[in-house]
Amino acid sequence: MYLQGSVHGIGVRFLLDTGATVTMIARGVCERMAPGDRPRLYEVTGNVYVQMGNH
């Protein structure tokens, strides 16, 4: 399920995943934010796995 929303006034389409332990946004969304509104970024040292489709 996708939901329309916004992050600091920038329109985004969210994928609703009730089992997610991490929230990610596209780099372009972050780059469009005012420098003072950008979230603190953290280096990811593990693996991120993506499941696409209805399995």
PDBQT receptor file of N, H, CA, C and O in Angstrom, charges set to zero:
ATOM      1  N   MET A   1       0.841  -1.164   0.000  1.00  0.00    +0.000 N 
ATOM      2  CA  MET A   1       0.000   0.000   0.000  1.00  0.00    +0.000 C 
ATOM      3  C   MET A   1       0.892   1.235   0.000  1.00  0.00    +0.000 C 
ATOM      4  O   MET A   1       1.844   1.332   0.775  1.00  0.00    +0.000 OA
ATOM      5  N   TYR A   2       0.576   2.153  -0.860  1.00  0.00    +0.000 N 
ATOM      6  H   TYR A   2      -0.197   2.074  -1.490  1.00  0.00    +0.000 HD
ATOM      7  CA  TYR A   2       1.309   3.413  -0.951  1.00  0.00    +0.000 C 
ATOM      8  C   TYR A   2       0.452   4.551  -0.426  1.00  0.00    +0.000 C 
ATOM      9  O   TYR A   2      -0.766   4.547  -0.610  1.00  0.00    +0.000 OA
ATOM     10  N   LEU A   3       1.067   5.512   0.217  1.00  0.00    +0.000 N 
ATOM     11  H   LEU A   3       2.056   5.515   0.366  1.00  0.00    +0.000 HD
ATOM     12  CA  LEU A   3       0.388   6.690   0.742  1.00  0.00    +0.000 C 
ATOM     13  C   LEU A   3       1.091   7.940   0.248  1.00  0.00    +0.000 C 
ATOM     14  O   LEU A   3       2.320   7.996   0.212  1.00  0.00    +0.000 OA
ATOM     15  N   GLN A   4       0.313   8.942  -0.132  1.00  0.00    +0.000 N 
ATOM     16  H   GLN A   4      -0.686   8.897  -0.102  1.00  0.00    +0.000 HD
ATOM     17  CA  GLN A   4       0.886  10.243  -0.489  1.00  0.00    +0.000 C 
ATOM     18  C   GLN A   4       1.150  11.003   0.798  1.00  0.00    +0.000 C 
ATOM     19  O   GLN A   4       0.336  10.977   1.720  1.00  0.00    +0.000 OA
ATOM     20  N   GLY A   5       2.277  11.672   0.858  1.00  0.00    +0.000 N 
ATOM     21  H   GLY A   5       2.939  11.693   0.109  1.00  0.00    +0.000 HD
ATOM     22  CA  GLY A   5       2.627  12.453   2.035  1.00  0.00    +0.000 C 
ATOM     23  C   GLY A   5       3.660  13.497   1.697  1.00  0.00    +0.000 C 
ATOM     24  O   GLY A   5       3.896  13.796   0.526  1.00  0.00    +0.000 OA
ATOM     25  N   SER A   6       4.272  14.046   2.711  1.00  0.00    +0.000 N 
ATOM     26  H   SER A   6       4.081  13.803   3.662  1.00  0.00    +0.000 HD
ATOM     27  CA  SER A   6       5.321  15.033   2.477  1.00  0.00    +0.000 C 
ATOM     28  C   SER A   6       6.357  14.951   3.588  1.00  0.00    +0.000 C 
ATOM     29  O   SER A   6       6.056  14.551   4.712  1.00  0.00    +0.000 OA
ATOM     30  N   VAL A   7       7.563  15.334   3.255  1.00  0.00    +0.000 N 
ATOM     31  H   VAL A   7       7.807  15.659   2.342  1.00  0.00    +0.000 HD
ATOM     32  CA  VAL A   7       8.674  15.429   4.199  1.00  0.00    +0.000 C 
ATOM     33  C   VAL A   7       9.207  16.843   4.075  1.00  0.00    +0.000 C 
ATOM     34  O   VAL A   7       9.771  17.208   3.044  1.00  0.00    +0.000 OA
ATOM     35  N   HIS A   8       9.033  17.635   5.110  1.00  0.00    +0.000 N 
ATOM     36  H   HIS A   8       8.574  17.338   5.948  1.00  0.00    +0.000 HD
ATOM     37  CA  HIS A   8       9.447  19.043   5.101  1.00  0.00    +0.000 C 
ATOM     38  C   HIS A   8       8.899  19.764   3.860  1.00  0.00    +0.000 C 
ATOM     39  O   HIS A   8       9.612  20.530   3.213  1.00  0.00    +0.000 OA
ATOM     40  N   GLY A   9       7.627  19.508   3.540  1.00  0.00    +0.000 N 
ATOM     41  H   GLY A   9       7.047  18.885   4.065  1.00  0.00    +0.000 HD
ATOM     42  CA  GLY A   9       6.969  20.194   2.438  1.00  0.00    +0.000 C 
ATOM     43  C   GLY A   9       7.239  19.623   1.055  1.00  0.00    +0.000 C 
ATOM     44  O   GLY A   9       6.733  20.160   0.069  1.00  0.00    +0.000 OA
ATOM     45  N   ILE A  10       8.012  18.560   0.949  1.00  0.00    +0.000 N 
ATOM     46  H   ILE A  10       8.422  18.124   1.749  1.00  0.00    +0.000 HD
ATOM     47  CA  ILE A  10       8.324  17.938  -0.339  1.00  0.00    +0.000 C 
ATOM     48  C   ILE A  10       7.422  16.726  -0.502  1.00  0.00    +0.000 C 
ATOM     49  O   ILE A  10       7.450  15.810   0.320  1.00  0.00    +0.000 OA
ATOM     50  N   GLY A  11       6.620  16.720  -1.566  1.00  0.00    +0.000 N 
ATOM     51  H   GLY A  11       6.598  17.464  -2.233  1.00  0.00    +0.000 HD
ATOM     52  CA  GLY A  11       5.702  15.620  -1.808  1.00  0.00    +0.000 C 
ATOM     53  C   GLY A  11       6.424  14.307  -2.067  1.00  0.00    +0.000 C 
ATOM     54  O   GLY A  11       7.355  14.252  -2.871  1.00  0.00    +0.000 OA
ATOM     55  N   VAL A  12       5.997  13.260  -1.390  1.00  0.00    +0.000 N 
ATOM     56  H   VAL A  12       5.241  13.305  -0.737  1.00  0.00    +0.000 HD
ATOM     57  CA  VAL A  12       6.590  11.935  -1.553  1.00  0.00    +0.000 C 
ATOM     58  C   VAL A  12       5.488  10.880  -1.555  1.00  0.00    +0.000 C 
ATOM     59  O   VAL A  12       4.376  11.120  -1.085  1.00  0.00    +0.000 OA
ATOM     60  N   ARG A  13       5.816   9.721  -2.087  1.00  0.00    +0.000 N 
ATOM     61  H   ARG A  13       6.719   9.526  -2.469  1.00  0.00    +0.000 HD
ATOM     62  CA  ARG A  13       4.920   8.561  -2.062  1.00  0.00    +0.000 C 
ATOM     63  C   ARG A  13       5.574   7.522  -1.157  1.00  0.00    +0.000 C 
ATOM     64  O   ARG A  13       6.659   7.023  -1.456  1.00  0.00    +0.000 OA
ATOM     65  N   PHE A  14       4.917   7.204  -0.065  1.00  0.00    +0.000 N 
ATOM     66  H   PHE A  14       4.036   7.610   0.177  1.00  0.00    +0.000 HD
ATOM     67  CA  PHE A  14       5.445   6.266   0.911  1.00  0.00    +0.000 C 
ATOM     68  C   PHE A  14       4.925   4.864   0.661  1.00  0.00    +0.000 C 
ATOM     69  O   PHE A  14       3.753   4.682   0.331  1.00  0.00    +0.000 OA
ATOM     70  N   LEU A  15       5.790   3.871   0.816  1.00  0.00    +0.000 N 
ATOM     71  H   LEU A  15       6.742   4.018   1.084  1.00  0.00    +0.000 HD
ATOM     72  CA  LEU A  15       5.381   2.473   0.842  1.00  0.00    +0.000 C 
ATOM     73  C   LEU A  15       5.142   2.121   2.299  1.00  0.00    +0.000 C 
ATOM     74  O   LEU A  15       6.060   2.200   3.115  1.00  0.00    +0.000 OA
ATOM     75  N   LEU A  16       3.924   1.736   2.633  1.00  0.00    +0.000 N 
ATOM     76  H   LEU A  16       3.178   1.673   1.970  1.00  0.00    +0.000 HD
ATOM     77  CA  LEU A  16       3.578   1.383   3.999  1.00  0.00    +0.000 C 
ATOM     78  C   LEU A  16       4.006  -0.058   4.252  1.00  0.00    +0.000 C 
ATOM     79  O   LEU A  16       3.495  -0.986   3.625  1.00  0.00    +0.000 OA
ATOM     80  N   ASP A  17       4.950  -0.238   5.176  1.00  0.00    +0.000 N 
ATOM     81  H   ASP A  17       5.365   0.515   5.686  1.00  0.00    +0.000 HD
ATOM     82  CA  ASP A  17       5.462  -1.567   5.519  1.00  0.00    +0.000 C 
ATOM     83  C   ASP A  17       5.483  -1.671   7.037  1.00  0.00    +0.000 C 
ATOM     84  O   ASP A  17       6.392  -1.154   7.686  1.00  0.00    +0.000 OA
ATOM     85  N   THR A  18       4.486  -2.338   7.600  1.00  0.00    +0.000 N 
ATOM     86  H   THR A  18       3.748  -2.758   7.073  1.00  0.00    +0.000 HD
ATOM     87  CA  THR A  18       4.363  -2.397   9.056  1.00  0.00    +0.000 C 
ATOM     88  C   THR A  18       5.440  -3.249   9.710  1.00  0.00    +0.000 C 
ATOM     89  O   THR A  18       5.599  -3.201  10.930  1.00  0.00    +0.000 OA
ATOM     90  N   GLY A  19       6.185  -4.032   8.927  1.00  0.00    +0.000 N 
ATOM     91  H   GLY A  19       6.055  -4.071   7.936  1.00  0.00    +0.000 HD
ATOM     92  CA  GLY A  19       7.245  -4.859   9.480  1.00  0.00    +0.000 C 
ATOM     93  C   GLY A  19       8.634  -4.267   9.318  1.00  0.00    +0.000 C 
ATOM     94  O   GLY A  19       9.621  -4.888   9.709  1.00  0.00    +0.000 OA
ATOM     95  N   ALA A  20       8.722  -3.076   8.747  1.00  0.00    +0.000 N 
ATOM     96  H   ALA A  20       7.920  -2.571   8.429  1.00  0.00    +0.000 HD
ATOM     97  CA  ALA A  20      10.029  -2.468   8.484  1.00  0.00    +0.000 C 
ATOM     98  C   ALA A  20      10.696  -2.019   9.780  1.00  0.00    +0.000 C 
ATOM     99  O   ALA A  20      10.033  -1.542  10.701  1.00  0.00    +0.000 OA
ATOM    100  N   THR A  21      12.005  -2.177   9.836  1.00  0.00    +0.000 N 
ATOM    101  H   THR A  21      12.543  -2.564   9.088  1.00  0.00    +0.000 HD
ATOM    102  CA  THR A  21      12.775  -1.689  10.978  1.00  0.00    +0.000 C 
ATOM    103  C   THR A  21      13.614  -0.470  10.615  1.00  0.00    +0.000 C 
ATOM    104  O   THR A  21      14.276   0.114  11.473  1.00  0.00    +0.000 OA
ATOM    105  N   VAL A  22      13.583  -0.087   9.329  1.00  0.00    +0.000 N 
ATOM    106  H   VAL A  22      13.045  -0.562   8.632  1.00  0.00    +0.000 HD
ATOM    107  CA  VAL A  22      14.351   1.051   8.833  1.00  0.00    +0.000 C 
ATOM    108  C   VAL A  22      13.450   1.848   7.903  1.00  0.00    +0.000 C 
ATOM    109  O   VAL A  22      12.645   1.277   7.167  1.00  0.00    +0.000 OA
ATOM    110  N   THR A  23      13.587   3.165   7.939  1.00  0.00    +0.000 N 
ATOM    111  H   THR A  23      14.241   3.628   8.536  1.00  0.00    +0.000 HD
ATOM    112  CA  THR A  23      12.880   4.033   7.004  1.00  0.00    +0.000 C 
ATOM    113  C   THR A  23      13.909   4.696   6.110  1.00  0.00    +0.000 C 
ATOM    114  O   THR A  23      14.893   5.257   6.593  1.00  0.00    +0.000 OA
ATOM    115  N   MET A  24      13.682   4.631   4.798  1.00  0.00    +0.000 N 
ATOM    116  H   MET A  24      12.883   4.176   4.405  1.00  0.00    +0.000 HD
ATOM    117  CA  MET A  24      14.609   5.248   3.846  1.00  0.00    +0.000 C 
ATOM    118  C   MET A  24      13.840   6.208   2.951  1.00  0.00    +0.000 C 
ATOM    119  O   MET A  24      12.663   5.998   2.661  1.00  0.00    +0.000 OA
ATOM    120  N   ILE A  25      14.515   7.256   2.522  1.00  0.00    +0.000 N 
ATOM    121  H   ILE A  25      15.472   7.427   2.757  1.00  0.00    +0.000 HD
ATOM    122  CA  ILE A  25      13.958   8.178   1.529  1.00  0.00    +0.000 C 
ATOM    123  C   ILE A  25      14.961   8.288   0.387  1.00  0.00    +0.000 C 
ATOM    124  O   ILE A  25      16.155   8.044   0.563  1.00  0.00    +0.000 OA
ATOM    125  N   ALA A  26      14.464   8.652  -0.760  1.00  0.00    +0.000 N 
ATOM    126  H   ALA A  26      13.494   8.851  -0.903  1.00  0.00    +0.000 HD
ATOM    127  CA  ALA A  26      15.330   8.800  -1.930  1.00  0.00    +0.000 C 
ATOM    128  C   ALA A  26      16.310   9.946  -1.719  1.00  0.00    +0.000 C 
ATOM    129  O   ALA A  26      15.984  10.945  -1.079  1.00  0.00    +0.000 OA
ATOM    130  N   ARG A  27      17.490   9.793  -2.254  1.00  0.00    +0.000 N 
ATOM    131  H   ARG A  27      17.754   8.981  -2.774  1.00  0.00    +0.000 HD
ATOM    132  CA  ARG A  27      18.522  10.831  -2.148  1.00  0.00    +0.000 C 
ATOM    133  C   ARG A  27      18.013  12.162  -2.679  1.00  0.00    +0.000 C 
ATOM    134  O   ARG A  27      18.291  13.211  -2.098  1.00  0.00    +0.000 OA
ATOM    135  N   GLY A  28      17.261  12.126  -3.791  1.00  0.00    +0.000 N 
ATOM    136  H   GLY A  28      17.035  11.273  -4.263  1.00  0.00    +0.000 HD
ATOM    137  CA  GLY A  28      16.744  13.353  -4.388  1.00  0.00    +0.000 C 
ATOM    138  C   GLY A  28      15.835  14.125  -3.446  1.00  0.00    +0.000 C 
ATOM    139  O   GLY A  28      15.839  15.356  -3.449  1.00  0.00    +0.000 OA
ATOM    140  N   VAL A  29      15.055  13.410  -2.638  1.00  0.00    +0.000 N 
ATOM    141  H   VAL A  29      15.052  12.410  -2.635  1.00  0.00    +0.000 HD
ATOM    142  CA  VAL A  29      14.186  14.078  -1.658  1.00  0.00    +0.000 C 
ATOM    143  C   VAL A  29      15.049  14.792  -0.628  1.00  0.00    +0.000 C 
ATOM    144  O   VAL A  29      14.789  15.947  -0.287  1.00  0.00    +0.000 OA
ATOM    145  N   CYS A  30      16.060  14.119  -0.139  1.00  0.00    +0.000 N 
ATOM    146  H   CYS A  30      16.271  13.181  -0.415  1.00  0.00    +0.000 HD
ATOM    147  CA  CYS A  30      16.957  14.721   0.856  1.00  0.00    +0.000 C 
ATOM    148  C   CYS A  30      17.668  15.944   0.274  1.00  0.00    +0.000 C 
ATOM    149  O   CYS A  30      17.803  16.967   0.945  1.00  0.00    +0.000 OA
ATOM    150  N   GLU A  31      18.115  15.833  -0.962  1.00  0.00    +0.000 N 
ATOM    151  H   GLU A  31      18.005  15.002  -1.507  1.00  0.00    +0.000 HD
ATOM    152  CA  GLU A  31      18.837  16.943  -1.594  1.00  0.00    +0.000 C 
ATOM    153  C   GLU A  31      17.942  18.146  -1.846  1.00  0.00    +0.000 C 
ATOM    154  O   GLU A  31      18.437  19.271  -1.925  1.00  0.00    +0.000 OA
ATOM    155  N   ARG A  32      16.634  17.937  -1.974  1.00  0.00    +0.000 N 
ATOM    156  H   ARG A  32      16.232  17.024  -1.910  1.00  0.00    +0.000 HD
ATOM    157  CA  ARG A  32      15.706  19.051  -2.182  1.00  0.00    +0.000 C 
ATOM    158  C   ARG A  32      15.352  19.776  -0.890  1.00  0.00    +0.000 C 
ATOM    159  O   ARG A  32      14.781  20.865  -0.932  1.00  0.00    +0.000 OA
ATOM    160  N   MET A  33      15.681  19.187   0.257  1.00  0.00    +0.000 N 
ATOM    161  H   MET A  33      16.145  18.301   0.291  1.00  0.00    +0.000 HD
ATOM    162  CA  MET A  33      15.395  19.830   1.543  1.00  0.00    +0.000 C 
ATOM    163  C   MET A  33      16.360  20.984   1.780  1.00  0.00    +0.000 C 
ATOM    164  O   MET A  33      17.496  20.969   1.305  1.00  0.00    +0.000 OA
ATOM    165  N   ALA A  34      15.895  21.972   2.514  1.00  0.00    +0.000 N 
ATOM    166  H   ALA A  34      14.973  21.984   2.899  1.00  0.00    +0.000 HD
ATOM    167  CA  ALA A  34      16.781  23.059   2.943  1.00  0.00    +0.000 C 
ATOM    168  C   ALA A  34      17.868  22.443   3.822  1.00  0.00    +0.000 C 
ATOM    169  O   ALA A  34      17.584  21.519   4.583  1.00  0.00    +0.000 OA
ATOM    170  N   PRO A  35      19.097  22.932   3.735  1.00  0.00    +0.000 N 
ATOM    171  CA  PRO A  35      20.190  22.328   4.511  1.00  0.00    +0.000 C 
ATOM    172  C   PRO A  35      19.877  22.149   5.995  1.00  0.00    +0.000 C 
ATOM    173  O   PRO A  35      20.287  21.150   6.586  1.00  0.00    +0.000 OA
ATOM    174  N   GLY A  36      19.176  23.075   6.602  1.00  0.00    +0.000 N 
ATOM    175  H   GLY A  36      18.844  23.887   6.123  1.00  0.00    +0.000 HD
ATOM    176  CA  GLY A  36      18.843  22.963   8.025  1.00  0.00    +0.000 C 
ATOM    177  C   GLY A  36      17.770  21.930   8.325  1.00  0.00    +0.000 C 
ATOM    178  O   GLY A  36      17.603  21.534   9.478  1.00  0.00    +0.000 OA
ATOM    179  N   ASP A  37      17.039  21.486   7.307  1.00  0.00    +0.000 N 
ATOM    180  H   ASP A  37      17.175  21.808   6.369  1.00  0.00    +0.000 HD
ATOM    181  CA  ASP A  37      15.967  20.501   7.487  1.00  0.00    +0.000 C 
ATOM    182  C   ASP A  37      16.409  19.074   7.193  1.00  0.00    +0.000 C 
ATOM    183  O   ASP A  37      15.671  18.133   7.488  1.00  0.00    +0.000 OA
ATOM    184  N   ARG A  38      17.581  18.895   6.626  1.00  0.00    +0.000 N 
ATOM    185  H   ARG A  38      18.180  19.660   6.387  1.00  0.00    +0.000 HD
ATOM    186  CA  ARG A  38      18.045  17.559   6.235  1.00  0.00    +0.000 C 
ATOM    187  C   ARG A  38      18.323  16.709   7.468  1.00  0.00    +0.000 C 
ATOM    188  O   ARG A  38      18.892  17.190   8.448  1.00  0.00    +0.000 OA
ATOM    189  N   PRO A  39      17.917  15.435   7.412  1.00  0.00    +0.000 N 
ATOM    190  CA  PRO A  39      18.191  14.556   8.554  1.00  0.00    +0.000 C 
ATOM    191  C   PRO A  39      19.673  14.225   8.633  1.00  0.00    +0.000 C 
ATOM    192  O   PRO A  39      20.404  14.323   7.648  1.00  0.00    +0.000 OA
ATOM    193  N   ARG A  40      20.092  13.837   9.810  1.00  0.00    +0.000 N 
ATOM    194  H   ARG A  40      19.497  13.757  10.610  1.00  0.00    +0.000 HD
ATOM    195  CA  ARG A  40      21.467  13.385   9.980  1.00  0.00    +0.000 C 
ATOM    196  C   ARG A  40      21.596  12.028   9.290  1.00  0.00    +0.000 C 
ATOM    197  O   ARG A  40      20.760  11.148   9.492  1.00  0.00    +0.000 OA
ATOM    198  N   LEU A  41      22.627  11.859   8.487  1.00  0.00    +0.000 N 
ATOM    199  H   LEU A  41      23.307  12.574   8.323  1.00  0.00    +0.000 HD
ATOM    200  CA  LEU A  41      22.822  10.618   7.755  1.00  0.00    +0.000 C 
ATOM    201  C   LEU A  41      23.787   9.713   8.511  1.00  0.00    +0.000 C 
ATOM    202  O   LEU A  41      24.743  10.174   9.135  1.00  0.00    +0.000 OA
ATOM    203  N   TYR A  42      23.512   8.426   8.439  1.00  0.00    +0.000 N 
ATOM    204  H   TYR A  42      22.736   8.052   7.933  1.00  0.00    +0.000 HD
ATOM    205  CA  TYR A  42      24.347   7.439   9.110  1.00  0.00    +0.000 C 
ATOM    206  C   TYR A  42      24.868   6.442   8.085  1.00  0.00    +0.000 C 
ATOM    207  O   TYR A  42      24.153   6.056   7.160  1.00  0.00    +0.000 OA
ATOM    208  N   GLU A  43      26.116   6.031   8.256  1.00  0.00    +0.000 N 
ATOM    209  H   GLU A  43      26.697   6.344   9.007  1.00  0.00    +0.000 HD
ATOM    210  CA  GLU A  43      26.696   5.021   7.384  1.00  0.00    +0.000 C 
ATOM    211  C   GLU A  43      26.054   3.672   7.695  1.00  0.00    +0.000 C 
ATOM    212  O   GLU A  43      25.887   3.307   8.858  1.00  0.00    +0.000 OA
ATOM    213  N   VAL A  44      25.702   2.949   6.661  1.00  0.00    +0.000 N 
ATOM    214  H   VAL A  44      25.838   3.245   5.716  1.00  0.00    +0.000 HD
ATOM    215  CA  VAL A  44      25.143   1.608   6.819  1.00  0.00    +0.000 C 
ATOM    216  C   VAL A  44      26.259   0.610   6.628  1.00  0.00    +0.000 C 
ATOM    217  O   VAL A  44      26.913   0.599   5.586  1.00  0.00    +0.000 OA
ATOM    218  N   THR A  45      26.486  -0.235   7.628  1.00  0.00    +0.000 N 
ATOM    219  H   THR A  45      25.954  -0.227   8.475  1.00  0.00    +0.000 HD
ATOM    220  CA  THR A  45      27.565  -1.201   7.544  1.00  0.00    +0.000 C 
ATOM    221  C   THR A  45      27.059  -2.620   7.297  1.00  0.00    +0.000 C 
ATOM    222  O   THR A  45      27.856  -3.535   7.089  1.00  0.00    +0.000 OA
ATOM    223  N   GLY A  46      25.755  -2.805   7.319  1.00  0.00    +0.000 N 
ATOM    224  H   GLY A  46      25.108  -2.061   7.488  1.00  0.00    +0.000 HD
ATOM    225  CA  GLY A  46      25.184  -4.131   7.093  1.00  0.00    +0.000 C 
ATOM    226  C   GLY A  46      24.618  -4.246   5.696  1.00  0.00    +0.000 C 
ATOM    227  O   GLY A  46      24.906  -3.429   4.822  1.00  0.00    +0.000 OA
ATOM    228  N   ASN A  47      23.820  -5.259   5.500  1.00  0.00    +0.000 N 
ATOM    229  H   ASN A  47      23.587  -5.923   6.210  1.00  0.00    +0.000 HD
ATOM    230  CA  ASN A  47      23.158  -5.474   4.212  1.00  0.00    +0.000 C 
ATOM    231  C   ASN A  47      21.704  -5.055   4.289  1.00  0.00    +0.000 C 
ATOM    232  O   ASN A  47      21.059  -5.202   5.327  1.00  0.00    +0.000 OA
ATOM    233  N   VAL A  48      21.193  -4.533   3.191  1.00  0.00    +0.000 N 
ATOM    234  H   VAL A  48      21.717  -4.414   2.347  1.00  0.00    +0.000 HD
ATOM    235  CA  VAL A  48      19.779  -4.187   3.075  1.00  0.00    +0.000 C 
ATOM    236  C   VAL A  48      19.197  -5.096   2.011  1.00  0.00    +0.000 C 
ATOM    237  O   VAL A  48      19.688  -5.139   0.883  1.00  0.00    +0.000 OA
ATOM    238  N   TYR A  49      18.153  -5.822   2.369  1.00  0.00    +0.000 N 
ATOM    239  H   TYR A  49      17.753  -5.787   3.286  1.00  0.00    +0.000 HD
ATOM    240  CA  TYR A  49      17.497  -6.732   1.433  1.00  0.00    +0.000 C 
ATOM    241  C   TYR A  49      16.136  -6.164   1.067  1.00  0.00    +0.000 C 
ATOM    242  O   TYR A  49      15.412  -5.663   1.927  1.00  0.00    +0.000 OA
ATOM    243  N   VAL A  50      15.795  -6.243  -0.197  1.00  0.00    +0.000 N 
ATOM    244  H   VAL A  50      16.383  -6.650  -0.896  1.00  0.00    +0.000 HD
ATOM    245  CA  VAL A  50      14.542  -5.699  -0.710  1.00  0.00    +0.000 C 
ATOM    246  C   VAL A  50      13.711  -6.836  -1.270  1.00  0.00    +0.000 C 
ATOM    247  O   VAL A  50      14.208  -7.658  -2.040  1.00  0.00    +0.000 OA
ATOM    248  N   GLN A  51      12.453  -6.881  -0.885  1.00  0.00    +0.000 N 
ATOM    249  H   GLN A  51      12.049  -6.213  -0.260  1.00  0.00    +0.000 HD
ATOM    250  CA  GLN A  51      11.522  -7.866  -1.429  1.00  0.00    +0.000 C 
ATOM    251  C   GLN A  51      10.525  -7.129  -2.307  1.00  0.00    +0.000 C 
ATOM    252  O   GLN A  51       9.841  -6.218  -1.841  1.00  0.00    +0.000 OA
ATOM    253  N   MET A  52      10.438  -7.507  -3.555  1.00  0.00    +0.000 N 
ATOM    254  H   MET A  52      10.994  -8.247  -3.934  1.00  0.00    +0.000 HD
ATOM    255  CA  MET A  52       9.502  -6.874  -4.474  1.00  0.00    +0.000 C 
ATOM    256  C   MET A  52       8.432  -7.888  -4.861  1.00  0.00    +0.000 C 
ATOM    257  O   MET A  52       8.723  -9.067  -5.058  1.00  0.00    +0.000 OA
ATOM    258  N   GLY A  53       7.214  -7.426  -4.966  1.00  0.00    +0.000 N 
ATOM    259  H   GLY A  53       6.978  -6.467  -4.807  1.00  0.00    +0.000 HD
ATOM    260  CA  GLY A  53       6.136  -8.319  -5.402  1.00  0.00    +0.000 C 
ATOM    261  C   GLY A  53       5.414  -8.935  -4.219  1.00  0.00    +0.000 C 
ATOM    262  O   GLY A  53       5.695  -8.621  -3.062  1.00  0.00    +0.000 OA
ATOM    263  N   ASN A  54       4.488  -9.807  -4.529  1.00  0.00    +0.000 N 
ATOM    264  H   ASN A  54       4.260 -10.061  -5.469  1.00  0.00    +0.000 HD
ATOM    265  CA  ASN A  54       3.673 -10.466  -3.518  1.00  0.00    +0.000 C 
ATOM    266  C   ASN A  54       4.124 -11.908  -3.359  1.00  0.00    +0.000 C 
ATOM    267  O   ASN A  54       3.595 -12.801  -4.020  1.00  0.00    +0.000 OA
ATOM    268  N   HIS A  55       5.097 -12.142  -2.490  1.00  0.00    +0.000 N 
ATOM    269  H   HIS A  55       5.528 -11.416  -1.953  1.00  0.00    +0.000 HD
ATOM    270  CA  HIS A  55       5.630 -13.501  -2.274  1.00  0.00    +0.000 C 
ATOM    271  C   HIS A  55       5.300 -13.964  -0.883  1.00  0.00    +0.000 C 
ATOM    272  O   HIS A  55       5.658 -15.078  -0.502  1.00  0.00    +0.000 OA
TER     273      HIS A  55
